[in-house]
Structure formats: structure tokens, C-alpha cells
Amino acid sequence: MQTTPAPGGAPDEALLTVFDLQLRQRARPDGPSATVERSGGVVRQVGPGHVWNGILWSCLTESDADAEIAAQVRHFASLGHPWEWKLYAHDRPANLGQRLLAAGFEAEPAETVMIARVPDLPHDPEPPAGITLHPVTDEGGVELMARVHDQAFGNGSALFRERLLAQFTEAPDTVTAVVAMAGDLPVSAARMDFHLGTEFASLWGGGTAPEWRGKGIYRALIAYRARIAAERGYRYLQVDASDQSRPILQRLGFVPLTVTTPYVRRP
């Protein structure tokens, strides 16, 4: 099913255009082992197994959508990795989601793309009592983040660890990360990607161990990263928000822009 408009009303069309242009149509690789390719009516990222593989942007019509989907299925089949067609609510044709399902893709839960202007966000971390925030700069910090990832999301930390270590090692100017500690125990962690050459930084992986949720740690991690984004001159922060994080982000000043649904195909 095609995704619906962003919750909360009509999107900011001018900002949506900037978002599409800078982060999708002119996308750069999101890691050192990734390559962005432009093929026909799509922009795609490809790379080895630990890299996110998929379609970032498409410009399709009723007449050519099925043929382009089939061409991309053939291309990614030759790579042998699971991959994703990242569909947005305003993508065309309007029934692109149904076409992807008919082609063998599986729809995962939709997320709200939310945007905030960096100067409008709080920049003081203010972690709750007993919590300290530590920048992640090496393999030990990534290991702490992976422990949080397992607690917060249940699985996938091996791939998460591999991707993040590669990014810190080979492209450290594109990422920053932070882990929240309760004494010696990692309880929450998050990262921020810097999209070089754009006005955007993006927030990822804001996971908190279940027993530590609702204490203000997530908000502190947002503020921590907003301060760094401001120091580096970025204008916007972007996040793909789950239903759980969207209310918190709205209270901090993020606004819905559109909705995105991952359509996944596995070899």
C-alpha cells in the first residue's frame, strides 16, 4: 500500500523539495564501502553485505514503473544481498507501493520523516541524574553501542557494529556518536550522520534499554547531537521517526515532512 501524507497536516513543500534534492536525488554514499549509482529513473546505493543496499530516489510513471522495478530486481539479484526500496509518500506513481508488493517485496513498518531547524532545538544535553554522556571514538565505544542496540532492538548488532566501525575508521568526518552510561552500564546510544555538501545531518539509532526509558535520556541525546550539528554549521536535522519517538521529537520542535516505508526484497 502506498504511504499516506505526513501526520499533522500538509508538508512544507519547499522544504520537501530541498530534502528530495539534497538527500535523495544528489545523494552521496553513506559509508566508505558504498557507491551511489544513477540508473534510468532511480538513484541507488550498492556495496558489500554490511552496507545498506537499495533505492534512494525514483522518478517513475505509470507506463515505466513495472519495467524499472524489474530491472532493479535483476540488478540487485546479481549482488546477492537483501535490499530495500525506500518509498516516500509523495513518490510517483501513486500505486508504486502496490507494484512493489506485486513484485515480491515485503513492506516494513512506516516511519515519519521529521525535520527540525538546528537553531530552534535545545543544545544543552542535561542528562538525568546518574547518567553521563560519552562521545564514541573507537572500537570500545562502538562495542558499548552494540550492547545497547541488542537491548533496545533485540538483534542485528553484528551488522550494526561492522557498519559503524567501518565508518569511524574510513570516513570519520561523516559521523559522530554518543553513549549514555549509568555508572559502568551502557543504557542508551545514538549516532548522527553528516551529509557532506548538504544542509542536513541525520539522526539514527536512538535506542534505550527498556528499563531506562521515560527518564529523559533520549531527549538528552537529541540535544547533544543538535549542539554538534550547530557547531558544524548544519541547518537541518532529519530523522525517520517511529511511533514511539515521534511524540518526543514533536515536543522538541521537529515537524513531520512526509512518511517513508521500507519495501524489502531478500535474495
KENU-960572 format. One record per residue (C-alpha): residue in one letter; chain; x, y, z. Coordinates in steps of 0.05 Angstrom, whole numbers. Layout:
// KENU-960572
<atom 'A', 'A', <X, Y, Z>>
...
This chain:
// KENU-960572
<atom 'M', 'A', <0, 0, 0>>
<atom 'Q', 'A', <25, 70, -16>>
<atom 'T', 'A', <43, 111, 45>>
<atom 'T', 'A', <-1, 167, 69>>
<atom 'P', 'A', <15, 241, 77>>
<atom 'A', 'A', <54, 262, 138>>
<atom 'P', 'A', <14, 264, 203>>
<atom 'G', 'A', <-5, 333, 226>>
<atom 'G', 'A', <-25, 365, 160>>
<atom 'A', 'A', <4, 383, 93>>
<atom 'P', 'A', <80, 381, 87>>
<atom 'D', 'A', <125, 441, 77>>
<atom 'E', 'A', <130, 434, 1>>
<atom 'A', 'A', <192, 479, -5>>
<atom 'L', 'A', <229, 441, 48>>
<atom 'L', 'A', <207, 375, 19>>
<atom 'T', 'A', <237, 396, -48>>
<atom 'V', 'A', <303, 413, -14>>
<atom 'F', 'A', <302, 347, 23>>
<atom 'D', 'A', <290, 307, -41>>
<atom 'L', 'A', <343, 344, -79>>
<atom 'Q', 'A', <399, 343, -28>>
<atom 'L', 'A', <389, 276, 7>>
<atom 'R', 'A', <357, 234, -48>>
<atom 'Q', 'A', <369, 258, -119>>
<atom 'R', 'A', <441, 282, -104>>
<atom 'A', 'A', <454, 230, -51>>
<atom 'R', 'A', <525, 213, -33>>
<atom 'P', 'A', <548, 145, -6>>
<atom 'D', 'A', <531, 137, 67>>
<atom 'G', 'A', <594, 98, 82>>
<atom 'P', 'A', <664, 86, 57>>
<atom 'S', 'A', <648, 20, 22>>
<atom 'A', 'A', <584, 45, -12>>
<atom 'T', 'A', <573, 71, -82>>
<atom 'V', 'A', <515, 114, -107>>
<atom 'E', 'A', <493, 99, -178>>
<atom 'R', 'A', <443, 133, -224>>
<atom 'S', 'A', <408, 84, -269>>
<atom 'G', 'A', <347, 100, -311>>
<atom 'G', 'A', <295, 132, -266>>
<atom 'V', 'A', <327, 114, -200>>
<atom 'V', 'A', <384, 132, -153>>
<atom 'R', 'A', <410, 72, -116>>
<atom 'Q', 'A', <465, 54, -67>>
<atom 'V', 'A', <503, -11, -72>>
<atom 'G', 'A', <560, -43, -34>>
<atom 'P', 'A', <583, -105, 3>>
<atom 'G', 'A', <538, -141, 52>>
<atom 'H', 'A', <548, -95, 112>>
<atom 'V', 'A', <528, -34, 70>>
<atom 'W', 'A', <456, -10, 63>>
<atom 'N', 'A', <435, -30, -8>>
<atom 'G', 'A', <374, -1, -40>>
<atom 'I', 'A', <336, 53, -79>>
<atom 'L', 'A', <341, 123, -51>>
<atom 'W', 'A', <300, 161, -102>>
<atom 'S', 'A', <258, 147, -163>>
<atom 'C', 'A', <223, 186, -218>>
<atom 'L', 'A', <175, 137, -249>>
<atom 'T', 'A', <109, 138, -286>>
<atom 'E', 'A', <50, 91, -295>>
<atom 'S', 'A', <79, 68, -361>>
<atom 'D', 'A', <151, 53, -340>>
<atom 'A', 'A', <146, 35, -265>>
<atom 'D', 'A', <139, -41, -273>>
<atom 'A', 'A', <196, -45, -322>>
<atom 'E', 'A', <242, -5, -277>>
<atom 'I', 'A', <224, -46, -216>>
<atom 'A', 'A', <240, -110, -256>>
<atom 'A', 'A', <307, -80, -278>>
<atom 'Q', 'A', <327, -63, -207>>
<atom 'V', 'A', <306, -132, -182>>
<atom 'R', 'A', <352, -163, -234>>
<atom 'H', 'A', <409, -116, -216>>
<atom 'F', 'A', <406, -129, -141>>
<atom 'A', 'A', <396, -204, -151>>
<atom 'S', 'A', <465, -205, -183>>
<atom 'L', 'A', <494, -176, -119>>
<atom 'G', 'A', <462, -228, -74>>
<atom 'H', 'A', <444, -181, -15>>
<atom 'P', 'A', <378, -163, 17>>
<atom 'W', 'A', <359, -93, -7>>
<atom 'E', 'A', <307, -40, 3>>
<atom 'W', 'A', <265, 6, -39>>
<atom 'K', 'A', <257, 66, 7>>
<atom 'L', 'A', <189, 93, -14>>
<atom 'Y', 'A', <163, 161, 6>>
<atom 'A', 'A', <90, 183, 9>>
<atom 'H', 'A', <98, 234, -47>>
<atom 'D', 'A', <134, 186, -95>>
<atom 'R', 'A', <100, 171, -161>>
<atom 'P', 'A', <63, 136, -189>>
<atom 'A', 'A', <14, 136, -131>>
<atom 'N', 'A', <8, 60, -132>>
<atom 'L', 'A', <83, 47, -131>>
<atom 'G', 'A', <76, 11, -64>>
<atom 'Q', 'A', <26, -38, -92>>
<atom 'R', 'A', <71, -50, -152>>
<atom 'L', 'A', <129, -66, -106>>
<atom 'L', 'A', <87, -116, -66>>
<atom 'A', 'A', <66, -149, -131>>
<atom 'A', 'A', <139, -155, -150>>
<atom 'G', 'A', <156, -194, -87>>
<atom 'F', 'A', <176, -140, -38>>
<atom 'E', 'A', <154, -140, 35>>
<atom 'A', 'A', <131, -75, 68>>
<atom 'E', 'A', <162, -60, 136>>
<atom 'P', 'A', <131, -10, 187>>
<atom 'A', 'A', <125, 61, 161>>
<atom 'E', 'A', <163, 117, 194>>
<atom 'T', 'A', <151, 192, 196>>
<atom 'V', 'A', <206, 235, 165>>
<atom 'M', 'A', <214, 293, 214>>
<atom 'I', 'A', <255, 356, 206>>
<atom 'A', 'A', <278, 410, 254>>
<atom 'R', 'A', <318, 473, 243>>
<atom 'V', 'A', <381, 465, 284>>
<atom 'P', 'A', <379, 535, 315>>
<atom 'D', 'A', <309, 521, 341>>
<atom 'L', 'A', <329, 459, 382>>
<atom 'P', 'A', <355, 457, 453>>
<atom 'H', 'A', <431, 447, 453>>
<atom 'D', 'A', <442, 433, 528>>
<atom 'P', 'A', <446, 357, 538>>
<atom 'E', 'A', <421, 359, 610>>
<atom 'P', 'A', <423, 284, 623>>
<atom 'P', 'A', <381, 259, 681>>
<atom 'A', 'A', <415, 248, 748>>
<atom 'G', 'A', <463, 189, 749>>
<atom 'I', 'A', <472, 189, 673>>
<atom 'T', 'A', <534, 213, 637>>
<atom 'L', 'A', <543, 222, 562>>
<atom 'H', 'A', <607, 198, 529>>
<atom 'P', 'A', <629, 210, 457>>
<atom 'V', 'A', <644, 147, 417>>
<atom 'T', 'A', <711, 150, 382>>
<atom 'D', 'A', <739, 79, 380>>
<atom 'E', 'A', <723, 5, 378>>
<atom 'G', 'A', <709, 3, 453>>
<atom 'G', 'A', <655, 56, 446>>
<atom 'V', 'A', <624, 20, 386>>
<atom 'E', 'A', <621, -43, 428>>
<atom 'L', 'A', <583, -6, 482>>
<atom 'M', 'A', <534, 20, 429>>
<atom 'A', 'A', <525, -51, 403>>
<atom 'R', 'A', <507, -75, 473>>
<atom 'V', 'A', <453, -21, 477>>
<atom 'H', 'A', <430, -39, 407>>
<atom 'D', 'A', <417, -111, 429>>
<atom 'Q', 'A', <378, -88, 490>>
<atom 'A', 'A', <337, -36, 452>>
<atom 'F', 'A', <323, -72, 386>>
<atom 'G', 'A', <335, -145, 402>>
<atom 'N', 'A', <382, -165, 345>>
<atom 'G', 'A', <426, -142, 288>>
<atom 'S', 'A', <484, -115, 329>>
<atom 'A', 'A', <537, -153, 289>>
<atom 'L', 'A', <519, -116, 225>>
<atom 'F', 'A', <510, -51, 263>>
<atom 'R', 'A', <579, -59, 293>>
<atom 'E', 'A', <612, -73, 226>>
<atom 'R', 'A', <580, -14, 191>>
<atom 'L', 'A', <596, 36, 246>>
<atom 'L', 'A', <668, 13, 255>>
<atom 'A', 'A', <680, 20, 180>>
<atom 'Q', 'A', <651, 90, 181>>
<atom 'F', 'A', <694, 112, 241>>
<atom 'T', 'A', <756, 82, 210>>
<atom 'E', 'A', <749, 104, 138>>
<atom 'A', 'A', <704, 165, 139>>
<atom 'P', 'A', <704, 195, 210>>
<atom 'D', 'A', <683, 264, 185>>
<atom 'T', 'A', <615, 236, 166>>
<atom 'V', 'A', <593, 211, 235>>
<atom 'T', 'A', <590, 225, 309>>
<atom 'A', 'A', <562, 180, 363>>
<atom 'V', 'A', <547, 182, 437>>
<atom 'V', 'A', <532, 131, 491>>
<atom 'A', 'A', <495, 144, 556>>
<atom 'M', 'A', <524, 109, 617>>
<atom 'A', 'A', <494, 93, 684>>
<atom 'G', 'A', <559, 81, 721>>
<atom 'D', 'A', <593, 26, 680>>
<atom 'L', 'A', <528, 5, 646>>
<atom 'P', 'A', <512, 30, 576>>
<atom 'V', 'A', <437, 46, 575>>
<atom 'S', 'A', <426, 87, 512>>
<atom 'A', 'A', <464, 106, 449>>
<atom 'A', 'A', <455, 143, 384>>
<atom 'R', 'A', <493, 169, 324>>
<atom 'M', 'A', <489, 227, 275>>
<atom 'D', 'A', <510, 225, 202>>
<atom 'F', 'A', <536, 288, 169>>
<atom 'H', 'A', <514, 292, 96>>
<atom 'L', 'A', <574, 330, 68>>
<atom 'G', 'A', <557, 383, 17>>
<atom 'T', 'A', <485, 390, 42>>
<atom 'E', 'A', <448, 429, 96>>
<atom 'F', 'A', <427, 364, 131>>
<atom 'A', 'A', <452, 320, 187>>
<atom 'S', 'A', <410, 258, 204>>
<atom 'L', 'A', <397, 223, 269>>
<atom 'W', 'A', <399, 147, 275>>
<atom 'G', 'A', <398, 91, 325>>
<atom 'G', 'A', <369, 128, 385>>
<atom 'G', 'A', <359, 65, 425>>
<atom 'T', 'A', <349, 59, 501>>
<atom 'A', 'A', <347, -4, 543>>
<atom 'P', 'A', <274, -17, 562>>
<atom 'E', 'A', <283, -7, 637>>
<atom 'W', 'A', <315, 62, 625>>
<atom 'R', 'A', <261, 91, 580>>
<atom 'G', 'A', <219, 150, 601>>
<atom 'K', 'A', <274, 184, 641>>
<atom 'G', 'A', <295, 238, 592>>
<atom 'I', 'A', <356, 203, 564>>
<atom 'Y', 'A', <331, 203, 492>>
<atom 'R', 'A', <318, 279, 496>>
<atom 'A', 'A', <388, 289, 523>>
<atom 'L', 'A', <418, 251, 464>>
<atom 'I', 'A', <378, 294, 415>>
<atom 'A', 'A', <405, 358, 448>>
<atom 'Y', 'A', <476, 331, 449>>
<atom 'R', 'A', <475, 319, 375>>
<atom 'A', 'A', <439, 384, 359>>
<atom 'R', 'A', <495, 423, 392>>
<atom 'I', 'A', <547, 387, 349>>
<atom 'A', 'A', <506, 399, 286>>
<atom 'A', 'A', <503, 473, 303>>
<atom 'E', 'A', <578, 476, 315>>
<atom 'R', 'A', <589, 445, 246>>
<atom 'G', 'A', <542, 494, 211>>
<atom 'Y', 'A', <485, 447, 192>>
<atom 'R', 'A', <417, 479, 182>>
<atom 'Y', 'A', <371, 419, 190>>
<atom 'L', 'A', <366, 355, 230>>
<atom 'Q', 'A', <327, 298, 198>>
<atom 'V', 'A', <302, 234, 230>>
<atom 'D', 'A', <259, 175, 208>>
<atom 'A', 'A', <216, 170, 270>>
<atom 'S', 'A', <178, 110, 297>>
<atom 'D', 'A', <111, 118, 330>>
<atom 'Q', 'A', <147, 114, 397>>
<atom 'S', 'A', <197, 171, 385>>
<atom 'R', 'A', <152, 217, 344>>
<atom 'P', 'A', <116, 249, 403>>
<atom 'I', 'A', <182, 264, 438>>
<atom 'L', 'A', <211, 295, 375>>
<atom 'Q', 'A', <149, 338, 364>>
<atom 'R', 'A', <155, 366, 434>>
<atom 'L', 'A', <227, 384, 419>>
<atom 'G', 'A', <209, 422, 356>>
<atom 'F', 'A', <212, 370, 300>>
<atom 'V', 'A', <156, 373, 248>>
<atom 'P', 'A', <131, 318, 202>>
<atom 'L', 'A', <152, 325, 130>>
<atom 'T', 'A', <130, 261, 97>>
<atom 'V', 'A', <124, 186, 111>>
<atom 'T', 'A', <172, 133, 88>>
<atom 'T', 'A', <161, 58, 82>>
<atom 'P', 'A', <217, 7, 71>>
<atom 'Y', 'A', <199, -45, 18>>
<atom 'V', 'A', <249, -101, 28>>
<atom 'R', 'A', <268, -157, -20>>
<atom 'R', 'A', <312, -214, 2>>
<atom 'P', 'A', <352, -260, -44>>
